[in-house]
């Protein structure tokens, strides 16, 4: 992302240091990513939490960093550095090198920043560098604390997707809030090993169909960066609770709203609008990423989200929205096992894309972004994006619990990453479908 000089000056006085576990993990602890982990190698998660001055009262940088010594002892894999085995497969040496910690300042208030409604500026609040080209020196986790002139702060997290999905990341960060509050301290050190699908001998000879959701790309070597064929642009918009109800009832009517989840209904609208924005090159195959309801909250970082593919054998742009939504619900084919086997059989050496290999819809409605508390206060806002999206683009849907309607619906934040030449057309199609974007509200 390129910023003008005025934008760059919004955040200044940047200081870098490191913070790691307060307890040594050991010299011989190695974490071996499984196939799904390695499939996410070129993707990164960016999250920004905004806290009010009341939430930050009494918090100092020393207090924040001191609590992280305890927290990162539980999540030591986030502090390691990657190496390669003799066969070339990436593995992590859990050598307690730590996360990179960044301090910064901003002369705006938290409210003023949120009112700018420009999600690209949030990159100034998240210090991010991709892994590589020197693997042994590259952190997987960056933590940036930015102080605003009102006394509020933002917490910016850059998280390498290979160490865990957004559900793992949010639970991990929420856990840190308990250490910050003094509710948790050192527990017994638990060295964990992530099991893989191929460890079961009965699975090794199973014939597996190639996963549609995964795309093999040209080798990137030790610099884990996605090579796009076009310039990508990201924008976000807020759906109020009343808009959520309106869009849902637009497809199903007042009596049918409970039959199909809002996520699939919104995806049907977005899929059709994006198909029209692509001028005849409509995406017939899409990928869905959703939380696995059977995955326990056990404190182990993992990529356990359900990855599915859906294919339409009809024109998406001309389809009935009910038909599209039903297709997303009934015809989603889970591909986690296929991804695991394909990557394992390749030895874990080749490079892949998942987000943006097809048009990808990511359901984050069940991610507990608002479970992080500072001084008993939840964030004023949480913004999330994916770094390293492929050319087909991605759409993520987050909850907005501070905006709830009389019917129990809550608002949503939708973040879209697409080739820049498709964004203007998409915004036009969204407005035609009754989606009020920020520029409509300001005019």
Buried (B, 14 or more C-beta within 10 A) or exposed (E): EEBEEEBEEBBEEEEEEEBBBBBBBEEEBEBBBBBBBBBBBBBBBBBBBBBBBEBBEEBEBEEBBBBBBBBBBBBBBBBBBBBBEEEEBBBBBBBBBBBBBBBBBBEBBBBEBEEEBEBBBBBBBBBBEBBBEEBEEBBBBBBBBBBBEBBBBBBBBBBBBBBBBBBBBBBBBBBBBBBBEEEBEEEEBEEBEBEBBBEEEEBEEEEBEEBBBBBBBEEBEBEBBBEBEEEBBBBBBBBBBBBBBBBBBBBBEEEEBEEBBBBBBBBBBBBBBBBBBBEEEBBBBBBBBBBBEEBEEEBBBBBBBBBBBBEBEEEBBEBEBBEBBBBBBEEBBBBBBBBBBBBBEBEBBBBBBBBBBBBBBBBBBEBBBBBBBBBEBBBBBBBBBBBBBBBBBBBBBBBBEEBBBEEEBBBBBBBBBBBEEBBEBBBEBBBEBEBBBBEEEEE
